[in-house]
Amino acid sequence: APIFVSTPFQATVLENVPLGYSVLHIQAVDADSGENARLEYKLIEMAPSTGGVPVAGDSGFPFQINNSTG
């Protein structure tokens, strides 16, 4: 199972940072080898109004992640 190098994750984004600004770096490692060691990262929007349920569709979520490198 993958293990995150540091937890918990917390970041603050100032309102005047430029588009493309790196907000948070996340790293995980897996003791498996080959294809079984491949990790995939994903961001999902958790809207408080839905009780923490992921928001479906294009909600204008302003963040992106490289799913291979995090």
mmCIF file of the N, C-alpha and C atoms, coordinates in Angstrom:
data_MODEL
# 
_entry.id   MODEL 
# 
loop_
_atom_site.group_PDB 
_atom_site.id 
_atom_site.type_symbol 
_atom_site.label_atom_id 
_atom_site.label_alt_id 
_atom_site.label_comp_id 
_atom_site.label_asym_id 
_atom_site.label_entity_id 
_atom_site.label_seq_id 
_atom_site.pdbx_PDB_ins_code 
_atom_site.Cartn_x 
_atom_site.Cartn_y 
_atom_site.Cartn_z 
_atom_site.occupancy 
_atom_site.B_iso_or_equiv 
_atom_site.pdbx_formal_charge 
_atom_site.auth_seq_id 
_atom_site.auth_comp_id 
_atom_site.auth_asym_id 
_atom_site.auth_atom_id 
_atom_site.pdbx_PDB_model_num 
ATOM 1   N N  . ALA A 1 1  ? 0.848   -1.187 0.000   1.00 0.00 ? 1  ALA A N  1 
ATOM 2   C CA . ALA A 1 1  ? 0.000   0.000  0.000   1.00 0.00 ? 1  ALA A CA 1 
ATOM 3   C C  . ALA A 1 1  ? 0.886   1.240  0.000   1.00 0.00 ? 1  ALA A C  1 
ATOM 4   N N  . PRO A 1 2  ? 0.489   2.258  -0.741  1.00 0.00 ? 2  PRO A N  1 
ATOM 5   C CA . PRO A 1 2  ? 1.260   3.506  -0.766  1.00 0.00 ? 2  PRO A CA 1 
ATOM 6   C C  . PRO A 1 2  ? 1.287   4.179  0.601   1.00 0.00 ? 2  PRO A C  1 
ATOM 7   N N  . ILE A 1 3  ? 2.396   4.846  0.876   1.00 0.00 ? 3  ILE A N  1 
ATOM 8   C CA . ILE A 1 3  ? 2.558   5.600  2.115   1.00 0.00 ? 3  ILE A CA 1 
ATOM 9   C C  . ILE A 1 3  ? 2.954   7.022  1.748   1.00 0.00 ? 3  ILE A C  1 
ATOM 10  N N  . PHE A 1 4  ? 2.212   7.993  2.287   1.00 0.00 ? 4  PHE A N  1 
ATOM 11  C CA . PHE A 1 4  ? 2.561   9.384  2.046   1.00 0.00 ? 4  PHE A CA 1 
ATOM 12  C C  . PHE A 1 4  ? 3.757   9.762  2.911   1.00 0.00 ? 4  PHE A C  1 
ATOM 13  N N  . VAL A 1 5  ? 4.687   10.520 2.309   1.00 0.00 ? 5  VAL A N  1 
ATOM 14  C CA . VAL A 1 5  ? 5.922   10.895 2.979   1.00 0.00 ? 5  VAL A CA 1 
ATOM 15  C C  . VAL A 1 5  ? 5.647   11.808 4.170   1.00 0.00 ? 5  VAL A C  1 
ATOM 16  N N  . SER A 1 6  ? 4.713   12.714 4.043   1.00 0.00 ? 6  SER A N  1 
ATOM 17  C CA . SER A 1 6  ? 4.362   13.584 5.169   1.00 0.00 ? 6  SER A CA 1 
ATOM 18  C C  . SER A 1 6  ? 2.861   13.819 5.171   1.00 0.00 ? 6  SER A C  1 
ATOM 19  N N  . THR A 1 7  ? 2.292   13.840 6.349   1.00 0.00 ? 7  THR A N  1 
ATOM 20  C CA . THR A 1 7  ? 0.864   14.118 6.507   1.00 0.00 ? 7  THR A CA 1 
ATOM 21  C C  . THR A 1 7  ? 0.689   14.908 7.793   1.00 0.00 ? 7  THR A C  1 
ATOM 22  N N  . PRO A 1 8  ? -0.351  15.599 8.042   1.00 0.00 ? 8  PRO A N  1 
ATOM 23  C CA . PRO A 1 8  ? -1.471  15.836 7.131   1.00 0.00 ? 8  PRO A CA 1 
ATOM 24  C C  . PRO A 1 8  ? -1.115  16.907 6.109   1.00 0.00 ? 8  PRO A C  1 
ATOM 25  N N  . PHE A 1 9  ? -1.971  17.066 5.120   1.00 0.00 ? 9  PHE A N  1 
ATOM 26  C CA . PHE A 1 9  ? -1.756  18.058 4.073   1.00 0.00 ? 9  PHE A CA 1 
ATOM 27  C C  . PHE A 1 9  ? -2.574  19.296 4.396   1.00 0.00 ? 9  PHE A C  1 
ATOM 28  N N  . GLN A 1 10 ? -1.921  20.436 4.351   1.00 0.00 ? 10 GLN A N  1 
ATOM 29  C CA . GLN A 1 10 ? -2.617  21.692 4.597   1.00 0.00 ? 10 GLN A CA 1 
ATOM 30  C C  . GLN A 1 10 ? -1.910  22.776 3.811   1.00 0.00 ? 10 GLN A C  1 
ATOM 31  N N  . ALA A 1 11 ? -2.671  23.626 3.167   1.00 0.00 ? 11 ALA A N  1 
ATOM 32  C CA . ALA A 1 11 ? -2.086  24.712 2.391   1.00 0.00 ? 11 ALA A CA 1 
ATOM 33  C C  . ALA A 1 11 ? -2.992  25.928 2.472   1.00 0.00 ? 11 ALA A C  1 
ATOM 34  N N  . THR A 1 12 ? -2.382  27.080 2.339   1.00 0.00 ? 12 THR A N  1 
ATOM 35  C CA . THR A 1 12 ? -3.117  28.331 2.268   1.00 0.00 ? 12 THR A CA 1 
ATOM 36  C C  . THR A 1 12 ? -2.803  28.967 0.926   1.00 0.00 ? 12 THR A C  1 
ATOM 37  N N  . VAL A 1 13 ? -3.825  29.390 0.226   1.00 0.00 ? 13 VAL A N  1 
ATOM 38  C CA . VAL A 1 13 ? -3.638  30.018 -1.083  1.00 0.00 ? 13 VAL A CA 1 
ATOM 39  C C  . VAL A 1 13 ? -4.059  31.472 -0.973  1.00 0.00 ? 13 VAL A C  1 
ATOM 40  N N  . LEU A 1 14 ? -3.108  32.354 -1.179  1.00 0.00 ? 14 LEU A N  1 
ATOM 41  C CA . LEU A 1 14 ? -3.413  33.784 -1.156  1.00 0.00 ? 14 LEU A CA 1 
ATOM 42  C C  . LEU A 1 14 ? -4.185  34.149 -2.414  1.00 0.00 ? 14 LEU A C  1 
ATOM 43  N N  . GLU A 1 15 ? -5.026  35.143 -2.330  1.00 0.00 ? 15 GLU A N  1 
ATOM 44  C CA . GLU A 1 15 ? -5.883  35.476 -3.458  1.00 0.00 ? 15 GLU A CA 1 
ATOM 45  C C  . GLU A 1 15 ? -5.145  36.102 -4.638  1.00 0.00 ? 15 GLU A C  1 
ATOM 46  N N  . ASN A 1 16 ? -3.912  36.563 -4.447  1.00 0.00 ? 16 ASN A N  1 
ATOM 47  C CA . ASN A 1 16 ? -3.202  37.235 -5.532  1.00 0.00 ? 16 ASN A CA 1 
ATOM 48  C C  . ASN A 1 16 ? -2.073  36.394 -6.140  1.00 0.00 ? 16 ASN A C  1 
ATOM 49  N N  . VAL A 1 17 ? -2.037  35.076 -5.893  1.00 0.00 ? 17 VAL A N  1 
ATOM 50  C CA . VAL A 1 17 ? -0.986  34.257 -6.505  1.00 0.00 ? 17 VAL A CA 1 
ATOM 51  C C  . VAL A 1 17 ? -1.291  34.075 -7.984  1.00 0.00 ? 17 VAL A C  1 
ATOM 52  N N  . PRO A 1 18 ? -0.254  34.013 -8.818  1.00 0.00 ? 18 PRO A N  1 
ATOM 53  C CA . PRO A 1 18 ? -0.483  33.877 -10.258 1.00 0.00 ? 18 PRO A CA 1 
ATOM 54  C C  . PRO A 1 18 ? -0.994  32.484 -10.629 1.00 0.00 ? 18 PRO A C  1 
ATOM 55  N N  . LEU A 1 19 ? -1.693  32.414 -11.749 1.00 0.00 ? 19 LEU A N  1 
ATOM 56  C CA . LEU A 1 19 ? -2.175  31.156 -12.292 1.00 0.00 ? 19 LEU A CA 1 
ATOM 57  C C  . LEU A 1 19 ? -0.982  30.233 -12.534 1.00 0.00 ? 19 LEU A C  1 
ATOM 58  N N  . GLY A 1 20 ? -1.096  28.988 -12.158 1.00 0.00 ? 20 GLY A N  1 
ATOM 59  C CA . GLY A 1 20 ? -0.011  28.041 -12.321 1.00 0.00 ? 20 GLY A CA 1 
ATOM 60  C C  . GLY A 1 20 ? 0.917   27.949 -11.125 1.00 0.00 ? 20 GLY A C  1 
ATOM 61  N N  . TYR A 1 21 ? 0.671   28.731 -10.092 1.00 0.00 ? 21 TYR A N  1 
ATOM 62  C CA . TYR A 1 21 ? 1.493   28.742 -8.878  1.00 0.00 ? 21 TYR A CA 1 
ATOM 63  C C  . TYR A 1 21 ? 1.362   27.406 -8.153  1.00 0.00 ? 21 TYR A C  1 
ATOM 64  N N  . SER A 1 22 ? 2.468   26.840 -7.724  1.00 0.00 ? 22 SER A N  1 
ATOM 65  C CA . SER A 1 22 ? 2.461   25.579 -6.993  1.00 0.00 ? 22 SER A CA 1 
ATOM 66  C C  . SER A 1 22 ? 2.065   25.841 -5.547  1.00 0.00 ? 22 SER A C  1 
ATOM 67  N N  . VAL A 1 23 ? 1.010   25.185 -5.099  1.00 0.00 ? 23 VAL A N  1 
ATOM 68  C CA . VAL A 1 23 ? 0.467   25.419 -3.767  1.00 0.00 ? 23 VAL A CA 1 
ATOM 69  C C  . VAL A 1 23 ? 0.962   24.380 -2.775  1.00 0.00 ? 23 VAL A C  1 
ATOM 70  N N  . LEU A 1 24 ? 1.056   23.133 -3.197  1.00 0.00 ? 24 LEU A N  1 
ATOM 71  C CA . LEU A 1 24 ? 1.357   22.047 -2.281  1.00 0.00 ? 24 LEU A CA 1 
ATOM 72  C C  . LEU A 1 24 ? 2.067   20.934 -3.043  1.00 0.00 ? 24 LEU A C  1 
ATOM 73  N N  . HIS A 1 25 ? 3.092   20.346 -2.442  1.00 0.00 ? 25 HIS A N  1 
ATOM 74  C CA . HIS A 1 25 ? 3.793   19.211 -3.029  1.00 0.00 ? 25 HIS A CA 1 
ATOM 75  C C  . HIS A 1 25 ? 3.484   17.988 -2.171  1.00 0.00 ? 25 HIS A C  1 
ATOM 76  N N  . ILE A 1 26 ? 3.030   16.921 -2.816  1.00 0.00 ? 26 ILE A N  1 
ATOM 77  C CA . ILE A 1 26 ? 2.685   15.685 -2.122  1.00 0.00 ? 26 ILE A CA 1 
ATOM 78  C C  . ILE A 1 26 ? 3.519   14.563 -2.710  1.00 0.00 ? 26 ILE A C  1 
ATOM 79  N N  . GLN A 1 27 ? 4.058   13.707 -1.846  1.00 0.00 ? 27 GLN A N  1 
ATOM 80  C CA . GLN A 1 27 ? 4.857   12.584 -2.312  1.00 0.00 ? 27 GLN A CA 1 
ATOM 81  C C  . GLN A 1 27 ? 4.428   11.324 -1.568  1.00 0.00 ? 27 GLN A C  1 
ATOM 82  N N  . ALA A 1 28 ? 4.305   10.235 -2.315  1.00 0.00 ? 28 ALA A N  1 
ATOM 83  C CA . ALA A 1 28 ? 3.998   8.937  -1.722  1.00 0.00 ? 28 ALA A CA 1 
ATOM 84  C C  . ALA A 1 28 ? 4.973   7.916  -2.280  1.00 0.00 ? 28 ALA A C  1 
ATOM 85  N N  . VAL A 1 29 ? 5.216   6.872  -1.528  1.00 0.00 ? 29 VAL A N  1 
ATOM 86  C CA . VAL A 1 29 ? 6.099   5.791  -1.977  1.00 0.00 ? 29 VAL A CA 1 
ATOM 87  C C  . VAL A 1 29 ? 5.365   4.462  -1.818  1.00 0.00 ? 29 VAL A C  1 
ATOM 88  N N  . ASP A 1 30 ? 5.756   3.491  -2.626  1.00 0.00 ? 30 ASP A N  1 
ATOM 89  C CA . ASP A 1 30 ? 5.153   2.170  -2.567  1.00 0.00 ? 30 ASP A CA 1 
ATOM 90  C C  . ASP A 1 30 ? 6.266   1.138  -2.646  1.00 0.00 ? 30 ASP A C  1 
ATOM 91  N N  . ALA A 1 31 ? 6.246   0.155  -1.769  1.00 0.00 ? 31 ALA A N  1 
ATOM 92  C CA . ALA A 1 31 ? 7.301   -0.856 -1.709  1.00 0.00 ? 31 ALA A CA 1 
ATOM 93  C C  . ALA A 1 31 ? 7.209   -1.872 -2.842  1.00 0.00 ? 31 ALA A C  1 
ATOM 94  N N  . ASP A 1 32 ? 6.090   -1.891 -3.577  1.00 0.00 ? 32 ASP A N  1 
ATOM 95  C CA . ASP A 1 32 ? 5.964   -2.817 -4.706  1.00 0.00 ? 32 ASP A CA 1 
ATOM 96  C C  . ASP A 1 32 ? 6.931   -2.424 -5.810  1.00 0.00 ? 32 ASP A C  1 
ATOM 97  N N  . SER A 1 33 ? 7.048   -3.277 -6.821  1.00 0.00 ? 33 SER A N  1 
ATOM 98  C CA . SER A 1 33 ? 7.917   -2.964 -7.950  1.00 0.00 ? 33 SER A CA 1 
ATOM 99  C C  . SER A 1 33 ? 7.130   -3.053 -9.256  1.00 0.00 ? 33 SER A C  1 
ATOM 100 N N  . GLY A 1 34 ? 7.701   -2.475 -10.296 1.00 0.00 ? 34 GLY A N  1 
ATOM 101 C CA . GLY A 1 34 ? 7.075   -2.518 -11.606 1.00 0.00 ? 34 GLY A CA 1 
ATOM 102 C C  . GLY A 1 34 ? 5.761   -1.777 -11.639 1.00 0.00 ? 34 GLY A C  1 
ATOM 103 N N  . GLU A 1 35 ? 4.807   -2.311 -12.413 1.00 0.00 ? 35 GLU A N  1 
ATOM 104 C CA . GLU A 1 35 ? 3.503   -1.669 -12.585 1.00 0.00 ? 35 GLU A CA 1 
ATOM 105 C C  . GLU A 1 35 ? 2.747   -1.562 -11.262 1.00 0.00 ? 35 GLU A C  1 
ATOM 106 N N  . ASN A 1 36 ? 2.982   -2.489 -10.342 1.00 0.00 ? 36 ASN A N  1 
ATOM 107 C CA . ASN A 1 36 ? 2.297   -2.452 -9.047  1.00 0.00 ? 36 ASN A CA 1 
ATOM 108 C C  . ASN A 1 36 ? 2.775   -1.302 -8.159  1.00 0.00 ? 36 ASN A C  1 
ATOM 109 N N  . ALA A 1 37 ? 3.890   -0.688 -8.500  1.00 0.00 ? 37 ALA A N  1 
ATOM 110 C CA . ALA A 1 37 ? 4.410   0.432  -7.717  1.00 0.00 ? 37 ALA A CA 1 
ATOM 111 C C  . ALA A 1 37 ? 3.945   1.776  -8.273  1.00 0.00 ? 37 ALA A C  1 
ATOM 112 N N  . ARG A 1 38 ? 3.223   1.748  -9.397  1.00 0.00 ? 38 ARG A N  1 
ATOM 113 C CA . ARG A 1 38 ? 2.766   2.991  -10.027 1.00 0.00 ? 38 ARG A CA 1 
ATOM 114 C C  . ARG A 1 38 ? 1.678   3.640  -9.176  1.00 0.00 ? 38 ARG A C  1 
ATOM 115 N N  . LEU A 1 39 ? 1.849   4.914  -8.882  1.00 0.00 ? 39 LEU A N  1 
ATOM 116 C CA . LEU A 1 39 ? 0.884   5.680  -8.097  1.00 0.00 ? 39 LEU A CA 1 
ATOM 117 C C  . LEU A 1 39 ? 0.171   6.662  -9.011  1.00 0.00 ? 39 LEU A C  1 
ATOM 118 N N  . GLU A 1 40 ? -1.075  6.931  -8.728  1.00 0.00 ? 40 GLU A N  1 
ATOM 119 C CA . GLU A 1 40 ? -1.837  7.926  -9.470  1.00 0.00 ? 40 GLU A CA 1 
ATOM 120 C C  . GLU A 1 40 ? -2.473  8.880  -8.476  1.00 0.00 ? 40 GLU A C  1 
ATOM 121 N N  . TYR A 1 41 ? -2.286  10.169 -8.714  1.00 0.00 ? 41 TYR A N  1 
ATOM 122 C CA . TYR A 1 41 ? -2.806  11.205 -7.828  1.00 0.00 ? 41 TYR A CA 1 
ATOM 123 C C  . TYR A 1 41 ? -4.059  11.816 -8.447  1.00 0.00 ? 41 TYR A C  1 
ATOM 124 N N  . LYS A 1 42 ? -4.990  12.235 -7.602  1.00 0.00 ? 42 LYS A N  1 
ATOM 125 C CA . LYS A 1 42 ? -6.228  12.841 -8.094  1.00 0.00 ? 42 LYS A CA 1 
ATOM 126 C C  . LYS A 1 42 ? -6.748  13.839 -7.068  1.00 0.00 ? 42 LYS A C  1 
ATOM 127 N N  . LEU A 1 43 ? -7.259  14.961 -7.558  1.00 0.00 ? 43 LEU A N  1 
ATOM 128 C CA . LEU A 1 43 ? -7.919  15.954 -6.704  1.00 0.00 ? 43 LEU A CA 1 
ATOM 129 C C  . LEU A 1 43 ? -9.410  15.876 -6.964  1.00 0.00 ? 43 LEU A C  1 
ATOM 130 N N  . ILE A 1 44 ? -10.186 15.932 -5.904  1.00 0.00 ? 44 ILE A N  1 
ATOM 131 C CA . ILE A 1 44 ? -11.628 16.036 -6.051  1.00 0.00 ? 44 ILE A CA 1 
ATOM 132 C C  . ILE A 1 44 ? -12.112 17.158 -5.157  1.00 0.00 ? 44 ILE A C  1 
ATOM 133 N N  . GLU A 1 45 ? -13.158 17.827 -5.604  1.00 0.00 ? 45 GLU A N  1 
ATOM 134 C CA . GLU A 1 45 ? -13.714 18.916 -4.812  1.00 0.00 ? 45 GLU A CA 1 
ATOM 135 C C  . GLU A 1 45 ? -14.723 18.343 -3.833  1.00 0.00 ? 45 GLU A C  1 
ATOM 136 N N  . MET A 1 46 ? -14.551 18.687 -2.571  1.00 0.00 ? 46 MET A N  1 
ATOM 137 C CA . MET A 1 46 ? -15.472 18.254 -1.530  1.00 0.00 ? 46 MET A CA 1 
ATOM 138 C C  . MET A 1 46 ? -16.252 19.481 -1.074  1.00 0.00 ? 46 MET A C  1 
ATOM 139 N N  . ALA A 1 47 ? -17.481 19.602 -1.529  1.00 0.00 ? 47 ALA A N  1 
ATOM 140 C CA . ALA A 1 47 ? -18.286 20.775 -1.217  1.00 0.00 ? 47 ALA A CA 1 
ATOM 141 C C  . ALA A 1 47 ? -18.942 20.641 0.151   1.00 0.00 ? 47 ALA A C  1 
ATOM 142 N N  . PRO A 1 48 ? -18.733 21.616 1.037   1.00 0.00 ? 48 PRO A N  1 
ATOM 143 C CA . PRO A 1 48 ? -19.376 21.563 2.357   1.00 0.00 ? 48 PRO A CA 1 
ATOM 144 C C  . PRO A 1 48 ? -20.896 21.460 2.252   1.00 0.00 ? 48 PRO A C  1 
ATOM 145 N N  . SER A 1 49 ? -21.471 22.060 1.212   1.00 0.00 ? 49 SER A N  1 
ATOM 146 C CA . SER A 1 49 ? -22.923 22.053 1.058   1.00 0.00 ? 49 SER A CA 1 
ATOM 147 C C  . SER A 1 49 ? -23.473 20.662 0.754   1.00 0.00 ? 49 SER A C  1 
ATOM 148 N N  . THR A 1 50 ? -22.602 19.730 0.337   1.00 0.00 ? 50 THR A N  1 
ATOM 149 C CA . THR A 1 50 ? -23.053 18.370 0.030   1.00 0.00 ? 50 THR A CA 1 
ATOM 150 C C  . THR A 1 50 ? -22.687 17.406 1.150   1.00 0.00 ? 50 THR A C  1 
ATOM 151 N N  . GLY A 1 51 ? -22.240 17.929 2.280   1.00 0.00 ? 51 GLY A N  1 
ATOM 152 C CA . GLY A 1 51 ? -21.875 17.067 3.395   1.00 0.00 ? 51 GLY A CA 1 
ATOM 153 C C  . GLY A 1 51 ? -20.586 16.310 3.156   1.00 0.00 ? 51 GLY A C  1 
ATOM 154 N N  . GLY A 1 52 ? -19.689 16.856 2.348   1.00 0.00 ? 52 GLY A N  1 
ATOM 155 C CA . GLY A 1 52 ? -18.408 16.201 2.077   1.00 0.00 ? 52 GLY A CA 1 
ATOM 156 C C  . GLY A 1 52 ? -18.452 15.213 0.935   1.00 0.00 ? 52 GLY A C  1 
ATOM 157 N N  . VAL A 1 53 ? -19.542 15.195 0.185   1.00 0.00 ? 53 VAL A N  1 
ATOM 158 C CA . VAL A 1 53 ? -19.657 14.298 -0.965  1.00 0.00 ? 53 VAL A CA 1 
ATOM 159 C C  . VAL A 1 53 ? -18.984 14.966 -2.156  1.00 0.00 ? 53 VAL A C  1 
ATOM 160 N N  . PRO A 1 54 ? -18.171 14.210 -2.945  1.00 0.00 ? 54 PRO A N  1 
ATOM 161 C CA . PRO A 1 54 ? -17.521 14.810 -4.115  1.00 0.00 ? 54 PRO A CA 1 
ATOM 162 C C  . PRO A 1 54 ? -18.527 15.457 -5.058  1.00 0.00 ? 54 PRO A C  1 
ATOM 163 N N  . VAL A 1 55 ? -18.134 16.573 -5.654  1.00 0.00 ? 55 VAL A N  1 
ATOM 164 C CA . VAL A 1 55 ? -18.992 17.308 -6.576  1.00 0.00 ? 55 VAL A CA 1 
ATOM 165 C C  . VAL A 1 55 ? -18.815 16.738 -7.974  1.00 0.00 ? 55 VAL A C  1 
ATOM 166 N N  . ALA A 1 56 ? -19.910 16.390 -8.616  1.00 0.00 ? 56 ALA A N  1 
ATOM 167 C CA . ALA A 1 56 ? -19.860 15.831 -9.968  1.00 0.00 ? 56 ALA A CA 1 
ATOM 168 C C  . ALA A 1 56 ? -19.891 16.951 -11.003 1.00 0.00 ? 56 ALA A C  1 
ATOM 169 N N  . GLY A 1 57 ? -19.306 16.671 -12.163 1.00 0.00 ? 57 GLY A N  1 
ATOM 170 C CA . GLY A 1 57 ? -19.356 17.623 -13.267 1.00 0.00 ? 57 GLY A CA 1 
ATOM 171 C C  . GLY A 1 57 ? -18.357 18.741 -13.116 1.00 0.00 ? 57 GLY A C  1 
ATOM 172 N N  . ASP A 1 58 ? -18.423 19.691 -14.040 1.00 0.00 ? 58 ASP A N  1 
ATOM 173 C CA . ASP A 1 58 ? -17.510 20.833 -14.046 1.00 0.00 ? 58 ASP A CA 1 
ATOM 174 C C  . ASP A 1 58 ? -18.049 21.917 -13.134 1.00 0.00 ? 58 ASP A C  1 
ATOM 175 N N  . SER A 1 59 ? -17.483 22.008 -11.945 1.00 0.00 ? 59 SER A N  1 
ATOM 176 C CA . SER A 1 59 ? -17.938 23.006 -10.983 1.00 0.00 ? 59 SER A CA 1 
ATOM 177 C C  . SER A 1 59 ? -17.023 24.224 -10.961 1.00 0.00 ? 59 SER A C  1 
ATOM 178 N N  . GLY A 1 60 ? -16.056 24.292 -11.893 1.00 0.00 ? 60 GLY A N  1 
ATOM 179 C CA . GLY A 1 60 ? -15.114 25.399 -11.895 1.00 0.00 ? 60 GLY A CA 1 
ATOM 180 C C  . GLY A 1 60 ? -14.022 25.235 -10.861 1.00 0.00 ? 60 GLY A C  1 
ATOM 181 N N  . PHE A 1 61 ? -13.758 24.020 -10.455 1.00 0.00 ? 61 PHE A N  1 
ATOM 182 C CA . PHE A 1 61 ? -12.706 23.734 -9.473  1.00 0.00 ? 61 PHE A CA 1 
ATOM 183 C C  . PHE A 1 61 ? -11.388 24.315 -9.977  1.00 0.00 ? 61 PHE A C  1 
ATOM 184 N N  . PRO A 1 62 ? -10.774 25.236 -9.220  1.00 0.00 ? 62 PRO A N  1 
ATOM 185 C CA . PRO A 1 62 ? -9.650  26.010 -9.753  1.00 0.00 ? 62 PRO A CA 1 
ATOM 186 C C  . PRO A 1 62 ? -8.268  25.348 -9.631  1.00 0.00 ? 62 PRO A C  1 
ATOM 187 N N  . PHE A 1 63 ? -8.189  24.088 -9.237  1.00 0.00 ? 63 PHE A N  1 
ATOM 188 C CA . PHE A 1 63 ? -6.892  23.456 -9.031  1.00 0.00 ? 63 PHE A CA 1 
ATOM 189 C C  . PHE A 1 63 ? -6.687  22.299 -9.996  1.00 0.00 ? 63 PHE A C  1 
ATOM 190 N N  . GLN A 1 64 ? -5.421  22.028 -10.307 1.00 0.00 ? 64 GLN A N  1 
ATOM 191 C CA . GLN A 1 64 ? -5.047  20.931 -11.180 1.00 0.00 ? 64 GLN A CA 1 
ATOM 192 C C  . GLN A 1 64 ? -3.940  20.133 -10.524 1.00 0.00 ? 64 GLN A C  1 
ATOM 193 N N  . ILE A 1 65 ? -3.807  18.861 -10.939 1.00 0.00 ? 65 ILE A N  1 
ATOM 194 C CA . ILE A 1 65 ? -2.730  18.029 -10.441 1.00 0.00 ? 65 ILE A CA 1 
ATOM 195 C C  . ILE A 1 65 ? -2.211  17.170 -11.587 1.00 0.00 ? 65 ILE A C  1 
ATOM 196 N N  . ASN A 1 66 ? -0.916  16.940 -11.607 1.00 0.00 ? 66 ASN A N  1 
ATOM 197 C CA . ASN A 1 66 ? -0.337  15.987 -12.548 1.00 0.00 ? 66 ASN A CA 1 
ATOM 198 C C  . ASN A 1 66 ? -0.566  14.610 -11.940 1.00 0.00 ? 66 ASN A C  1 
ATOM 199 N N  . ASN A 1 67 ? -1.382  13.763 -12.582 1.00 0.00 ? 67 ASN A N  1 
ATOM 200 C CA . ASN A 1 67 ? -1.763  12.510 -11.956 1.00 0.00 ? 67 ASN A CA 1 
ATOM 201 C C  . ASN A 1 67 ? -0.620  11.497 -11.868 1.00 0.00 ? 67 ASN A C  1 
ATOM 202 N N  . SER A 1 68 ? 0.490   11.749 -12.541 1.00 0.00 ? 68 SER A N  1 
ATOM 203 C CA . SER A 1 68 ? 1.640   10.851 -12.464 1.00 0.00 ? 68 SER A CA 1 
ATOM 204 C C  . SER A 1 68 ? 2.671   11.286 -11.433 1.00 0.00 ? 68 SER A C  1 
ATOM 205 N N  . THR A 1 69 ? 2.886   12.589 -11.334 1.00 0.00 ? 69 THR A N  1 
ATOM 206 C CA . THR A 1 69 ? 3.947   13.082 -10.451 1.00 0.00 ? 69 THR A CA 1 
ATOM 207 C C  . THR A 1 69 ? 3.426   13.723 -9.177  1.00 0.00 ? 69 THR A C  1 
ATOM 208 N N  . GLY A 1 70 ? 2.115   13.970 -9.110  1.00 0.00 ? 70 GLY A N  1 
ATOM 209 C CA . GLY A 1 70 ? 1.541   14.631 -7.937  1.00 0.00 ? 70 GLY A CA 1 
ATOM 210 C C  . GLY A 1 70 ? 1.843   16.093 -8.000  1.00 0.00 ? 70 GLY A C  1 
# 
